[in-house]
Amino acid sequence: MKREKLNTLSERDLLIGLITSEKFCREISPILNPRLLEIEYARIVAGWIKEFYSNFKKAPGKDILKLYRAKCETISDEDLQDNVLTFVEKVCKDYDNIEKFNDEFALQQAVEYLKARSLKNLAEDVDAYLTSGEISKAENAITKYKNVEKSSGEAVSLLHNFEAVVNSFTQEDELLFQFPGAYGAIVGKVHREDFISYLAPMKRGKTFALIDAGVEAVKNSLKVLHVSLEMSEHQMSKRYWTALSGQLNEDNNEINYSYFEKSEDGEKWEIKHKIIARKGVSISQIESKQKNLRRLFRGGDIRILAVPAYSLSVEALEAKLDKLAQQEQYIPDVIIVDYADIMAPSDKGDYRNQLDGIWKRLRGLAQSRKAVVFTASQSGRQSINKNADSKDIAEDIRKLAHITSMVALNQTTEEKKDGVLRLRQLALREGEAEFREAVCTQCLSIGRIVTDSHFDNEVILEEKNSETTSKRKKRV
């Protein structure tokens, strides 16, 4: 029996989008002609789902198997019937892993694919007519051709279009995840198309913060691409593995771990310390640990791309994303660039304008890929011994114009010793601004830049003289 294989990622994602996403069905159904698809069983499944959506106004989801059972007798060819069943059963088996599907990007790609297929069919028809000398039929085919086009963004009347106003309040941007506690309030909710940046001086933990974003994303079953321009692949892999699994390079029984504990009056939080132990990585257990993490993350994954500093432009990153999608069927929901200021510029000119161009293009990347982009920016030297502010953004403050959220990582030398980090919101495009700081406990020894967080007005912080060491409270 010959198994038909989906010709491209576009047809595979189109079918998965139709099965899993009501939004995808709603947007693609008006322009979807199943006959445009190249593989026969893809045409059959697409036709079934288009009819299902027309009747019930929802995607079939796991009911796709019931839909197959109701429709399979209409397929007379046993091999074709088997091909459809194989595909449907695989989708149902992997449903939990593919449910969190980047339907926005898949929809964009599906429209382009249907356009290409439609134009190819037209070209073949015109060529056949010309070959047989039927000029009038060739002209007629061109005249009757209808563009495959998703409904365009026409101007909307707010005083006449009731549905447009309702949709603006009921259809929110897709929430991908939110960091826990006060930490999450400072960063803000993370949506597709967001562009989020951390600001800190050198050696303050920018890479750890970006890794933490990747870890939080994969915990929420999202696909991550982490582009490192400073560290090698094996260095990044070690850091991520420690953050994900808790396993270190070697056994360590004397890790200083800071944590929050309620004060005696129960009104506020105090920062305490204890000694914890962590095991070194066991090579023989890595495969088993990977299996457990895959089960836990339900389709989430992290891929690392390490390239030399100043060697990768945003356009080159776009090409690598295309290759990942086409060759490996990997479409990231989260793209982390560590960090934007050391990407290769696309434009000639002075350094400040080159930086502005890089940040503009990364914002465009988030929008075109329907993903969230995380990056970091180095603050000026003056912020090493004080809290970073927006005026401390190195080289060009215009970066603030392109981001949706920017967070400063603040920490004194004493706080670093005590495992304390403070986060301050510098910019937030959507939502309520947060003027409090988040006080965070951290333990970089186990790969965690934030282990817990509370707002500064909820925490008792010891004041310490920077010139003389003041008496500290007894540690737990």
C-alpha positions as a Markdown table, in Angstrom:
| # | Residue | x | y | z |
|---|---|---|---|---|
| 1 | Met | 0.0 | 0.0 | 0.0 |
| 2 | Lys | 1.3 | 3.4 | -0.9 |
| 3 | Arg | 1.2 | 6.0 | 1.8 |
| 4 | Glu | 0.6 | 9.6 | 0.7 |
| 5 | Lys | 2.8 | 12.1 | 2.5 |
| 6 | Leu | 1.8 | 15.7 | 2.9 |
| 7 | Asn | 3.8 | 17.6 | 0.3 |
| 8 | Thr | 4.6 | 20.6 | 2.5 |
| 9 | Leu | 4.4 | 22.0 | 6.0 |
| 10 | Ser | 1.7 | 24.3 | 4.7 |
| 11 | Glu | -0.8 | 21.5 | 4.0 |
| 12 | Arg | 0.0 | 19.8 | 7.3 |
| 13 | Asp | -0.4 | 23.0 | 9.3 |
| 14 | Leu | -3.6 | 23.9 | 7.3 |
| 15 | Leu | -5.2 | 20.6 | 8.3 |
| 16 | Ile | -4.0 | 20.9 | 11.9 |
| 17 | Gly | -5.3 | 24.4 | 12.1 |
| 18 | Leu | -8.7 | 23.3 | 10.7 |
| 19 | Ile | -8.9 | 20.5 | 13.3 |
| 20 | Thr | -7.7 | 22.4 | 16.4 |
| 21 | Ser | -8.6 | 26.1 | 16.0 |
| 22 | Glu | -12.0 | 27.7 | 15.7 |
| 23 | Lys | -10.3 | 31.0 | 14.8 |
| 24 | Phe | -8.4 | 29.3 | 12.0 |
| 25 | Cys | -11.6 | 27.7 | 10.7 |
| 26 | Arg | -13.5 | 31.0 | 10.7 |
| 27 | Glu | -10.8 | 32.9 | 8.9 |
| 28 | Ile | -9.8 | 30.3 | 6.3 |
| 29 | Ser | -13.2 | 28.8 | 5.4 |
| 30 | Pro | -14.4 | 31.6 | 3.1 |
| 31 | Ile | -11.3 | 31.2 | 0.9 |
| 32 | Leu | -10.6 | 27.5 | 1.2 |
| 33 | Asn | -11.3 | 25.4 | -1.9 |
| 34 | Pro | -10.2 | 21.9 | -0.9 |
| 35 | Arg | -9.5 | 21.1 | -4.6 |
| 36 | Leu | -6.5 | 23.5 | -4.3 |
| 37 | Leu | -4.7 | 21.0 | -2.1 |
| 38 | Glu | -2.2 | 18.7 | -3.7 |
| 39 | Ile | -2.7 | 15.5 | -1.7 |
| 40 | Glu | -6.0 | 13.7 | -2.1 |
| 41 | Tyr | -6.6 | 12.7 | 1.5 |
| 42 | Ala | -5.8 | 16.3 | 2.5 |
| 43 | Arg | -8.5 | 17.5 | 0.1 |
| 44 | Ile | -11.0 | 15.0 | 1.7 |
| 45 | Val | -10.2 | 16.0 | 5.3 |
| 46 | Ala | -10.4 | 19.7 | 4.5 |
| 47 | Gly | -13.7 | 19.3 | 2.8 |
| 48 | Trp | -15.2 | 17.4 | 5.8 |
| 49 | Ile | -14.0 | 20.1 | 8.2 |
| 50 | Lys | -15.2 | 23.0 | 6.1 |
| 51 | Glu | -18.7 | 21.4 | 6.1 |
| 52 | Phe | -18.5 | 20.6 | 9.8 |
| 53 | Tyr | -17.6 | 24.2 | 10.6 |
| 54 | Ser | -20.4 | 25.5 | 8.4 |
| 55 | Asn | -22.9 | 23.4 | 10.4 |
| 56 | Phe | -21.5 | 23.8 | 14.0 |
| 57 | Lys | -19.3 | 27.0 | 13.9 |
| 58 | Lys | -16.5 | 25.3 | 15.7 |
| 59 | Ala | -13.4 | 23.2 | 14.9 |
| 60 | Pro | -13.8 | 19.5 | 15.4 |
| 61 | Gly | -10.9 | 19.0 | 17.8 |
| 62 | Lys | -10.7 | 15.5 | 19.1 |
| 63 | Asp | -14.0 | 14.8 | 17.4 |
| 64 | Ile | -12.2 | 14.5 | 14.1 |
| 65 | Leu | -12.1 | 10.7 | 14.7 |
| 66 | Lys | -15.9 | 10.7 | 15.1 |
| 67 | Leu | -16.1 | 12.7 | 11.9 |
| 68 | Tyr | -13.9 | 10.2 | 10.1 |
| 69 | Arg | -16.1 | 7.3 | 11.3 |
| 70 | Ala | -19.2 | 9.1 | 10.0 |
| 71 | Lys | -17.7 | 9.9 | 6.6 |
| 72 | Cys | -15.3 | 7.1 | 5.9 |
| 73 | Glu | -17.8 | 5.0 | 3.9 |
| 74 | Thr | -17.9 | 7.8 | 1.3 |
| 75 | Ile | -14.3 | 6.8 | 0.4 |
| 76 | Ser | -14.4 | 3.8 | -1.9 |
| 77 | Asp | -10.6 | 3.4 | -2.3 |
| 78 | Glu | -9.3 | 1.4 | 0.7 |
| 79 | Asp | -5.8 | 2.7 | 0.5 |
| 80 | Leu | -7.1 | 6.3 | 0.5 |
| 81 | Gln | -9.4 | 5.5 | 3.4 |
| 82 | Asp | -6.3 | 4.1 | 5.3 |
| 83 | Asn | -4.3 | 7.2 | 4.6 |
| 84 | Val | -7.1 | 9.4 | 6.1 |
| 85 | Leu | -7.4 | 7.2 | 9.1 |
| 86 | Thr | -3.6 | 7.2 | 9.7 |
| 87 | Phe | -3.5 | 11.0 | 9.6 |
| 88 | Val | -6.5 | 11.4 | 11.9 |
| 89 | Glu | -5.3 | 8.9 | 14.5 |
| 90 | Lys | -1.9 | 10.6 | 14.6 |
| 91 | Val | -3.5 | 14.0 | 15.2 |
| 92 | Cys | -5.7 | 12.5 | 18.0 |
| 93 | Lys | -2.7 | 10.8 | 19.6 |
| 94 | Asp | -0.6 | 14.0 | 19.5 |
| 95 | Tyr | -3.5 | 16.3 | 20.2 |
| 96 | Asp | -2.3 | 17.5 | 23.6 |
| 97 | Asn | 1.1 | 18.4 | 22.1 |
| 98 | Ile | -0.3 | 20.3 | 19.2 |
| 99 | Glu | -3.3 | 22.0 | 20.8 |
| 100 | Lys | -1.3 | 25.1 | 21.6 |
| 101 | Phe | -0.8 | 25.9 | 18.0 |
| 102 | Asn | 0.5 | 29.1 | 16.4 |
| 103 | Asp | -2.7 | 29.5 | 14.4 |
| 104 | Glu | -2.0 | 33.2 | 13.5 |
| 105 | Phe | 1.2 | 32.3 | 11.7 |
| 106 | Ala | -0.2 | 29.1 | 10.3 |
| 107 | Leu | -3.2 | 31.1 | 8.9 |
| 108 | Gln | -0.8 | 33.6 | 7.3 |
| 109 | Gln | 1.2 | 30.8 | 5.7 |
| 110 | Ala | -2.0 | 28.9 | 4.6 |
| 111 | Val | -3.3 | 31.9 | 2.7 |
| 112 | Glu | 0.0 | 32.3 | 0.9 |
| 113 | Tyr | 0.1 | 28.6 | 0.1 |
| 114 | Leu | -3.5 | 28.6 | -1.3 |
| 115 | Lys | -2.6 | 31.6 | -3.4 |
| 116 | Ala | 0.4 | 29.8 | -4.8 |
| 117 | Arg | -1.6 | 26.6 | -5.5 |
| 118 | Ser | -4.4 | 28.7 | -7.2 |
| 119 | Leu | -1.9 | 30.5 | -9.4 |
| 120 | Lys | -0.2 | 27.3 | -10.3 |
| 121 | Asn | -3.5 | 25.7 | -11.3 |
| 122 | Leu | -4.3 | 28.8 | -13.4 |
| 123 | Ala | -0.9 | 28.6 | -15.1 |
| 124 | Glu | -1.3 | 24.9 | -15.9 |
| 125 | Asp | -4.8 | 25.6 | -17.4 |
| 126 | Val | -3.6 | 28.5 | -19.5 |
| 127 | Asp | -0.5 | 26.5 | -20.7 |
| 128 | Ala | -2.8 | 23.6 | -21.7 |
| 129 | Tyr | -5.1 | 25.8 | -23.6 |
| 130 | Leu | -2.2 | 27.6 | -25.4 |
| 131 | Thr | -0.7 | 24.2 | -26.3 |
| 132 | Ser | -3.9 | 23.0 | -27.9 |
| 133 | Gly | -4.4 | 26.4 | -29.7 |
| 134 | Glu | -7.5 | 27.3 | -27.7 |
| 135 | Ile | -6.6 | 31.0 | -27.2 |
| 136 | Ser | -10.1 | 32.2 | -26.2 |
| 137 | Lys | -10.3 | 29.6 | -23.4 |
| 138 | Ala | -7.0 | 30.7 | -22.1 |
| 139 | Glu | -8.2 | 34.3 | -22.0 |
| 140 | Asn | -11.5 | 33.2 | -20.4 |
| 141 | Ala | -9.6 | 31.3 | -17.7 |
| 142 | Ile | -7.6 | 34.5 | -16.8 |
| 143 | Thr | -10.7 | 36.7 | -16.9 |
| 144 | Lys | -12.6 | 34.4 | -14.5 |
| 145 | Tyr | -9.7 | 33.9 | -12.1 |
| 146 | Lys | -10.6 | 35.0 | -8.6 |
| 147 | Asn | -7.8 | 36.0 | -6.2 |
| 148 | Val | -7.4 | 33.9 | -3.1 |
| 149 | Glu | -7.5 | 36.7 | -0.5 |
| 150 | Lys | -8.3 | 36.8 | 3.2 |
| 151 | Ser | -10.8 | 39.6 | 3.9 |
| 152 | Ser | -8.8 | 42.7 | 3.8 |
| 153 | Gly | -8.5 | 45.3 | 6.6 |
| 154 | Glu | -11.0 | 47.8 | 5.3 |
| 155 | Ala | -11.7 | 51.0 | 7.3 |
| 156 | Val | -14.3 | 50.3 | 10.0 |
| 157 | Ser | -17.0 | 52.7 | 11.1 |
| 158 | Leu | -17.1 | 52.8 | 14.9 |
| 159 | Leu | -20.6 | 54.4 | 14.8 |
| 160 | His | -22.2 | 52.0 | 12.4 |
| 161 | Asn | -20.3 | 48.6 | 12.7 |
| 162 | Phe | -21.7 | 47.0 | 15.9 |
| 163 | Glu | -19.7 | 43.8 | 15.5 |
| 164 | Ala | -16.4 | 45.7 | 15.2 |
| 165 | Val | -16.8 | 47.4 | 18.5 |
| 166 | Val | -18.0 | 44.2 | 20.3 |
| 167 | Asn | -15.0 | 42.2 | 18.9 |
| 168 | Ser | -12.5 | 44.9 | 20.1 |
| 169 | Phe | -13.6 | 44.1 | 23.7 |
| 170 | Thr | -14.4 | 40.4 | 23.5 |
| 171 | Gln | -11.5 | 39.1 | 21.3 |
| 172 | Glu | -8.3 | 39.8 | 23.2 |
| 173 | Asp | -4.8 | 39.2 | 21.9 |
| 174 | Glu | -3.8 | 35.6 | 22.6 |
| 175 | Leu | -2.2 | 35.3 | 26.0 |
| 176 | Leu | 0.8 | 33.0 | 25.9 |
| 177 | Phe | 1.8 | 33.0 | 29.5 |
| 178 | Gln | 2.5 | 35.2 | 32.6 |
| 179 | Phe | 5.4 | 35.0 | 35.0 |
| 180 | Pro | 4.3 | 34.3 | 38.6 |
| 181 | Gly | 3.8 | 36.7 | 41.4 |
| 182 | Ala | 5.1 | 40.3 | 41.4 |
| 183 | Tyr | 7.6 | 39.3 | 38.7 |
| 184 | Gly | 4.7 | 38.8 | 36.3 |
| 185 | Ala | 3.1 | 42.1 | 37.2 |
| 186 | Ile | 6.3 | 44.0 | 36.4 |
| 187 | Val | 6.9 | 42.2 | 33.0 |
| 188 | Gly | 3.2 | 42.2 | 32.1 |
| 189 | Lys | 1.2 | 39.5 | 30.4 |
| 190 | Val | 2.9 | 38.0 | 27.4 |
| 191 | His | 1.0 | 37.9 | 24.1 |
| 192 | Arg | 1.9 | 37.0 | 20.6 |
| 193 | Glu | 3.5 | 40.0 | 18.7 |
| 194 | Asp | 4.9 | 41.4 | 22.0 |
| 195 | Phe | 8.5 | 42.7 | 22.0 |
| 196 | Ile | 9.9 | 42.5 | 25.6 |
| 197 | Ser | 13.4 | 43.6 | 26.7 |
| 198 | Tyr | 15.4 | 43.5 | 29.9 |
| 199 | Leu | 17.8 | 46.4 | 30.8 |
| 200 | Ala | 20.8 | 45.9 | 33.0 |
| 201 | Pro | 24.5 | 46.7 | 33.2 |
| 202 | Met | 27.1 | 44.1 | 32.3 |
| 203 | Lys | 27.2 | 40.9 | 34.5 |
| 204 | Arg | 23.8 | 41.6 | 36.0 |
| 205 | Gly | 22.0 | 38.4 | 34.7 |
| 206 | Lys | 20.5 | 39.4 | 31.4 |
| 207 | Thr | 21.1 | 36.0 | 29.9 |
| 208 | Phe | 19.7 | 34.3 | 33.0 |
| 209 | Ala | 16.6 | 36.4 | 32.6 |
| 210 | Leu | 16.2 | 35.5 | 29.0 |
| 211 | Ile | 16.7 | 31.8 | 29.8 |
| 212 | Asp | 14.0 | 32.1 | 32.5 |
| 213 | Ala | 11.6 | 33.5 | 29.8 |
| 214 | Gly | 12.4 | 30.4 | 27.7 |
| 215 | Val | 11.8 | 28.0 | 30.7 |
| 216 | Glu | 8.5 | 29.7 | 31.6 |
| 217 | Ala | 7.4 | 29.4 | 27.9 |
| 218 | Val | 8.2 | 25.7 | 27.6 |
| 219 | Lys | 6.4 | 25.1 | 30.9 |
| 220 | Asn | 3.4 | 26.5 | 29.1 |
| 221 | Ser | 3.8 | 24.1 | 26.2 |
| 222 | Leu | 5.2 | 26.6 | 23.9 |
| 223 | Lys | 8.0 | 26.3 | 21.3 |
| 224 | Val | 11.1 | 28.4 | 21.9 |
| 225 | Leu | 14.1 | 29.4 | 19.7 |
| 226 | His | 16.9 | 30.9 | 21.8 |
| 227 | Val | 19.5 | 32.8 | 19.6 |
| 228 | Ser | 22.8 | 33.3 | 21.5 |
| 229 | Leu | 25.3 | 35.8 | 20.2 |
| 230 | Glu | 27.6 | 35.6 | 23.1 |
| 231 | Met | 27.7 | 32.0 | 24.4 |
| 232 | Ser | 28.4 | 28.7 | 22.7 |
| 233 | Glu | 25.7 | 26.0 | 22.2 |
| 234 | His | 27.1 | 23.7 | 24.9 |
| 235 | Gln | 27.3 | 26.6 | 27.4 |
| 236 | Met | 23.7 | 27.5 | 26.7 |
| 237 | Ser | 22.6 | 23.9 | 26.8 |
| 238 | Lys | 24.2 | 23.5 | 30.3 |
| 239 | Arg | 22.5 | 26.6 | 31.6 |
| 240 | Tyr | 19.1 | 25.5 | 30.2 |
| 241 | Trp | 19.4 | 22.0 | 31.4 |
| 242 | Thr | 20.2 | 23.2 | 35.0 |
| 243 | Ala | 17.2 | 25.6 | 34.9 |
| 244 | Leu | 14.8 | 22.9 | 33.6 |
| 245 | Ser | 16.0 | 19.9 | 35.5 |
| 246 | Gly | 17.8 | 21.2 | 38.6 |
| 247 | Gln | 20.8 | 19.1 | 37.8 |
| 248 | Leu | 24.2 | 20.8 | 38.1 |
| 249 | Asn | 27.6 | 20.3 | 36.4 |
| 250 | Glu | 28.7 | 18.4 | 39.6 |
| 251 | Asp | 27.4 | 17.7 | 43.1 |
| 252 | Asn | 27.1 | 20.8 | 45.3 |
| 253 | Asn | 26.0 | 20.4 | 49.0 |
| 254 | Glu | 26.6 | 24.0 | 50.0 |
| 255 | Ile | 24.3 | 26.2 | 47.9 |
| 256 | Asn | 23.2 | 29.4 | 49.6 |
| 257 | Tyr | 19.4 | 29.6 | 48.9 |
| 258 | Ser | 17.4 | 32.7 | 49.7 |
| 259 | Tyr | 13.7 | 32.5 | 50.3 |
| 260 | Phe | 10.7 | 34.5 | 51.7 |
| 261 | Glu | 9.2 | 33.8 | 55.1 |
| 262 | Lys | 6.4 | 35.7 | 56.8 |
| 263 | Ser | 7.6 | 38.1 | 59.5 |
| 264 | Glu | 6.7 | 37.5 | 63.2 |
| 265 | Asp | 3.6 | 39.8 | 63.0 |
| 266 | Gly | 2.5 | 38.1 | 59.8 |
| 267 | Glu | 2.3 | 41.5 | 58.0 |
| 268 | Lys | 5.2 | 41.3 | 55.7 |
| 269 | Trp | 7.8 | 39.0 | 54.1 |
| 270 | Glu | 11.4 | 38.6 | 55.3 |
| 271 | Ile | 14.3 | 37.2 | 53.3 |
| 272 | Lys | 15.9 | 34.2 | 54.9 |
| 273 | His | 18.7 | 31.9 | 53.8 |
| 274 | Lys | 19.4 | 28.2 | 54.0 |
| 275 | Ile | 21.9 | 25.7 | 52.6 |
| 276 | Ile | 20.6 | 23.3 | 50.0 |
| 277 | Ala | 22.2 | 20.5 | 48.0 |
| 278 | Arg | 21.8 | 19.6 | 44.3 |
| 279 | Lys | 23.1 | 16.6 | 42.4 |
| 280 | Gly | 25.4 | 16.7 | 39.4 |
| 281 | Val | 24.0 | 15.6 | 36.1 |
| 282 | Ser | 24.0 | 11.8 | 35.5 |
| 283 | Ile | 24.7 | 11.0 | 31.9 |
| 284 | Ser | 22.8 | 7.7 | 32.2 |
| 285 | Gln | 19.7 | 9.4 | 33.4 |
| 286 | Ile | 19.5 | 12.2 | 30.8 |
| 287 | Glu | 17.4 | 10.3 | 28.3 |
| 288 | Ser | 14.9 | 9.3 | 31.0 |
| 289 | Lys | 14.8 | 12.9 | 32.3 |
| 290 | Gln | 14.1 | 14.2 | 28.8 |
| 291 | Lys | 11.2 | 11.8 | 28.4 |
| 292 | Asn | 9.7 | 13.0 | 31.7 |
| 293 | Leu | 10.1 | 16.7 | 30.7 |
| 294 | Arg | 8.5 | 16.1 | 27.3 |
| 295 | Arg | 5.5 | 14.5 | 29.0 |
| 296 | Leu | 5.4 | 17.4 | 31.5 |
| 297 | Phe | 5.7 | 20.2 | 28.9 |
| 298 | Arg | 3.1 | 18.7 | 26.4 |
| 299 | Gly | 4.7 | 19.7 | 23.1 |
| 300 | Gly | 6.8 | 22.6 | 24.5 |
| 301 | Asp | 10.4 | 22.6 | 23.3 |
| 302 | Ile | 13.6 | 24.7 | 23.3 |
| 303 | Arg | 16.0 | 24.9 | 20.5 |
| 304 | Ile | 19.3 | 26.8 | 20.7 |
| 305 | Leu | 21.0 | 28.6 | 17.9 |
| 306 | Ala | 24.5 | 29.9 | 18.7 |
| 307 | Val | 26.2 | 32.3 | 16.3 |
| 308 | Pro | 29.1 | 34.7 | 16.6 |
| 309 | Ala | 28.3 | 38.3 | 17.7 |
| 310 | Tyr | 27.7 | 40.8 | 14.9 |
| 311 | Ser | 27.3 | 38.0 | 12.4 |
| 312 | Leu | 23.5 | 37.6 | 12.3 |
| 313 | Ser | 21.1 | 40.2 | 10.9 |
| 314 | Val | 17.4 | 40.2 | 11.4 |
| 315 | Glu | 17.0 | 39.2 | 7.7 |
| 316 | Ala | 19.4 | 36.2 | 8.3 |
| 317 | Leu | 17.4 | 35.2 | 11.3 |
| 318 | Glu | 14.2 | 35.3 | 9.2 |
| 319 | Ala | 15.9 | 32.9 | 6.7 |
| 320 | Lys | 16.8 | 30.5 | 9.6 |
| 321 | Leu | 13.2 | 30.6 | 10.8 |
| 322 | Asp | 12.0 | 29.8 | 7.4 |
| 323 | Lys | 14.4 | 26.8 | 7.2 |
| 324 | Leu | 13.3 | 25.6 | 10.6 |
| 325 | Ala | 9.7 | 25.7 | 9.5 |
| 326 | Gln | 10.2 | 24.1 | 6.1 |
| 327 | Gln | 12.7 | 21.4 | 7.0 |
| 328 | Glu | 12.0 | 20.6 | 10.6 |
| 329 | Gln | 8.3 | 21.7 | 11.0 |
| 330 | Tyr | 9.4 | 23.9 | 13.9 |
| 331 | Ile | 7.5 | 27.2 | 14.3 |
| 332 | Pro | 8.5 | 29.0 | 17.5 |
| 333 | Asp | 6.0 | 30.8 | 19.6 |
| 334 | Val | 8.8 | 32.6 | 21.5 |
| 335 | Ile | 12.0 | 34.0 | 19.9 |
| 336 | Ile | 14.8 | 35.0 | 22.3 |
| 337 | Val | 17.7 | 37.1 | 21.0 |
| 338 | Asp | 20.6 | 37.4 | 23.4 |
| 339 | Tyr | 21.0 | 40.2 | 22.6 |
| 340 | Ala | 19.8 | 42.7 | 20.0 |
| 341 | Asp | 22.6 | 45.2 | 20.3 |
| 342 | Ile | 25.1 | 42.7 | 19.0 |
| 343 | Met | 23.2 | 41.6 | 15.9 |
| 344 | Ala | 24.6 | 42.5 | 12.5 |
| 345 | Pro | 23.0 | 45.8 | 11.2 |
| 346 | Ser | 21.0 | 45.8 | 8.0 |
| 347 | Asp | 21.7 | 49.4 | 7.1 |
| 348 | Lys | 24.8 | 51.5 | 6.6 |
| 349 | Gly | 25.2 | 54.7 | 8.6 |
| 350 | Asp | 26.1 | 55.7 | 12.2 |
| 351 | Tyr | 25.9 | 53.1 | 15.0 |
| 352 | Arg | 22.8 | 54.7 | 16.7 |
| 353 | Asn | 20.7 | 54.5 | 13.5 |
| 354 | Gln | 21.9 | 50.9 | 12.9 |
| 355 | Leu | 20.7 | 50.0 | 16.4 |
| 356 | Asp | 17.4 | 51.7 | 15.8 |
| 357 | Gly | 17.0 | 49.7 | 12.6 |
| 358 | Ile | 17.7 | 46.4 | 14.4 |
| 359 | Trp | 15.1 | 47.0 | 17.1 |
| 360 | Lys | 12.5 | 48.1 | 14.5 |
| 361 | Arg | 13.0 | 44.9 | 12.6 |
| 362 | Leu | 12.8 | 42.7 | 15.7 |
| 363 | Arg | 9.4 | 44.4 | 16.4 |
| 364 | Gly | 8.4 | 43.6 | 12.9 |
| 365 | Leu | 9.6 | 40.0 | 13.3 |
| 366 | Ala | 7.4 | 39.5 | 16.3 |
| 367 | Gln | 4.4 | 40.8 | 14.3 |
| 368 | Ser | 5.1 | 38.9 | 11.1 |
| 369 | Arg | 5.9 | 35.6 | 12.9 |
| 370 | Lys | 3.0 | 36.0 | 15.4 |
| 371 | Ala | 5.5 | 35.2 | 18.1 |
| 372 | Val | 6.8 | 37.1 | 21.2 |
| 373 | Val | 10.4 | 38.3 | 20.9 |
| 374 | Phe | 12.5 | 38.7 | 24.1 |
| 375 | Thr | 15.8 | 40.5 | 24.1 |
| 376 | Ala | 18.0 | 42.5 | 26.4 |
| 377 | Ser | 19.9 | 45.8 | 26.3 |
| 378 | Gln | 22.9 | 46.9 | 28.2 |
| 379 | Ser | 22.5 | 50.0 | 30.4 |
| 380 | Gly | 25.3 | 52.6 | 30.7 |
| 381 | Arg | 28.2 | 52.4 | 33.1 |
| 382 | Gln | 26.6 | 54.8 | 35.5 |
| 383 | Ser | 23.9 | 52.3 | 36.3 |
| 384 | Ile | 26.3 | 49.7 | 37.8 |
| 385 | Asn | 26.0 | 51.2 | 41.3 |
| 386 | Lys | 22.5 | 52.6 | 41.1 |
| 387 | Asn | 19.1 | 51.7 | 39.9 |
| 388 | Ala | 18.8 | 51.6 | 36.1 |
| 389 | Asp | 16.3 | 54.0 | 34.5 |
| 390 | Ser | 15.1 | 54.6 | 30.9 |
| 391 | Lys | 17.7 | 57.3 | 30.5 |
| 392 | Asp | 20.4 | 54.7 | 31.1 |
| 393 | Ile | 19.6 | 52.8 | 27.9 |
| 394 | Ala | 22.9 | 52.4 | 26.1 |
| 395 | Glu | 23.4 | 54.3 | 22.8 |
| 396 | Asp | 19.8 | 55.0 | 21.8 |
| 397 | Ile | 16.7 | 55.7 | 23.9 |
| 398 | Arg | 14.5 | 55.2 | 20.7 |
| 399 | Lys | 14.5 | 51.5 | 21.7 |
| 400 | Leu | 11.7 | 52.4 | 24.0 |
| 401 | Ala | 9.5 | 53.3 | 21.0 |
| 402 | His | 9.7 | 49.7 | 19.6 |
| 403 | Ile | 9.2 | 47.5 | 22.7 |
| 404 | Thr | 5.9 | 46.6 | 24.4 |
| 405 | Ser | 7.6 | 46.0 | 27.8 |
| 406 | Met | 11.0 | 46.9 | 29.3 |
| 407 | Val | 12.2 | 45.8 | 32.7 |
| 408 | Ala | 15.2 | 47.0 | 34.6 |
| 409 | Leu | 17.3 | 44.4 | 36.6 |
| 410 | Asn | 18.5 | 46.3 | 39.7 |
| 411 | Gln | 20.9 | 44.9 | 42.3 |
| 412 | Thr | 23.5 | 46.2 | 44.7 |
| 413 | Thr | 26.7 | 44.3 | 45.5 |
| 414 | Glu | 25.3 | 43.3 | 48.9 |
| 415 | Glu | 22.0 | 42.2 | 47.3 |
| 416 | Lys | 23.9 | 40.0 | 44.9 |
| 417 | Lys | 25.7 | 38.3 | 47.8 |
| 418 | Asp | 22.3 | 37.8 | 49.5 |
| 419 | Gly | 20.5 | 36.4 | 46.4 |
| 420 | Val | 18.2 | 39.4 | 46.0 |
| 421 | Leu | 17.2 | 41.1 | 42.8 |
| 422 | Arg | 14.8 | 44.0 | 42.2 |
| 423 | Leu | 12.8 | 44.4 | 39.1 |
| 424 | Arg | 11.4 | 47.8 | 37.9 |
| 425 | Gln | 9.0 | 48.4 | 35.1 |
| 426 | Leu | 10.4 | 51.0 | 32.7 |
| 427 | Ala | 7.7 | 50.8 | 30.0 |
| 428 | Leu | 4.5 | 48.9 | 29.3 |
| 429 | Arg | 2.4 | 49.5 | 26.2 |
| 430 | Glu | -0.8 | 47.8 | 27.3 |
| 431 | Gly | -2.3 | 47.5 | 30.8 |
| 432 | Glu | -1.9 | 49.3 | 34.1 |
| 433 | Ala | 1.5 | 50.7 | 34.8 |
| 434 | Glu | 3.2 | 49.2 | 37.9 |
| 435 | Phe | 5.1 | 51.8 | 40.0 |
| 436 | Arg | 6.2 | 49.4 | 42.7 |
| 437 | Glu | 9.4 | 47.3 | 42.4 |
| 438 | Ala | 9.3 | 43.5 | 42.6 |
| 439 | Val | 11.7 | 42.1 | 45.2 |
| 440 | Cys | 12.9 | 38.7 | 44.0 |
| 441 | Thr | 14.9 | 35.9 | 45.6 |
| 442 | Gln | 17.3 | 34.2 | 43.2 |
| 443 | Cys | 19.8 | 31.3 | 43.1 |
| 444 | Leu | 22.0 | 31.5 | 40.1 |
| 445 | Ser | 23.8 | 28.3 | 41.3 |
| 446 | Ile | 20.7 | 26.3 | 40.2 |
| 447 | Gly | 20.1 | 28.5 | 37.1 |
| 448 | Arg | 17.2 | 30.5 | 38.6 |
| 449 | Ile | 17.3 | 34.3 | 38.4 |
| 450 | Val | 13.9 | 34.5 | 40.2 |
| 451 | Thr | 12.7 | 31.8 | 42.6 |
| 452 | Asp | 10.0 | 33.9 | 44.2 |
| 453 | Ser | 8.8 | 37.5 | 44.2 |
| 454 | His | 6.8 | 40.1 | 46.2 |
| 455 | Phe | 6.3 | 43.8 | 45.9 |
| 456 | Asp | 8.7 | 46.1 | 47.7 |
| 457 | Asn | 5.9 | 47.4 | 50.1 |
| 458 | Glu | 5.3 | 43.8 | 51.2 |
| 459 | Val | 8.9 | 43.0 | 52.0 |
| 460 | Ile | 11.2 | 43.9 | 54.9 |
| 461 | Leu | 14.6 | 44.8 | 53.4 |
| 462 | Glu | 17.6 | 45.3 | 55.6 |
| 463 | Glu | 19.4 | 48.6 | 54.9 |
| 464 | Lys | 23.2 | 48.1 | 54.5 |
| 465 | Asn | 25.9 | 50.6 | 54.5 |
| 466 | Ser | 27.9 | 50.4 | 51.3 |
| 467 | Glu | 31.1 | 51.5 | 53.1 |
| 468 | Thr | 30.9 | 49.5 | 56.4 |
| 469 | Thr | 29.3 | 46.2 | 56.9 |
| 470 | Ser | 26.3 | 46.5 | 59.2 |
| 471 | Lys | 25.1 | 43.8 | 61.5 |
| 472 | Arg | 23.0 | 41.3 | 59.6 |
| 473 | Lys | 20.0 | 39.4 | 60.9 |
| 474 | Lys | 20.7 | 35.8 | 61.9 |
| 475 | Arg | 20.1 | 33.5 | 58.9 |
| 476 | Val | 17.9 | 30.5 | 59.0 |
